[in-house]
Amino acid sequence: MAGRMVMHGHDVDRQFEHFRAKKVEVSTSTALPRELDGDMIAPSSSLVVNVLPKALRVRTAVAAPTTARPS
């Protein structure tokens, strides 16, 4: 599913819902496993996430220039 979203965006597959928020609160009736930045943390029945504007920076390598051969 992640591949479809990366390749085609969230509008292609209606199984996904797309939201924007500054704060997200999730509550469940039972404790569930949770993950934080790829690490497992203690199970809980709640999770609060605050999103900081411009907090994520994505950097990529610069493509090496290509040298064209004269024909």
Residue pairs with C-beta under 8 A, 6 or more apart in sequence:
1 13
1 15
1 16
4 12
4 13
5 12
5 13
5 16
10 16
10 18
11 18
21 51
22 50
22 51
22 53
23 48
23 49
23 50
23 51
24 47
24 48
24 49
24 51
25 46
25 47
25 48
25 49
26 46
26 47
26 48
27 45
27 46
28 45
28 46
29 45
30 45
31 43
31 44
31 45
32 43
32 44
32 45
33 40
33 43
34 40
34 41
34 42
34 43
34 44
34 47
35 41
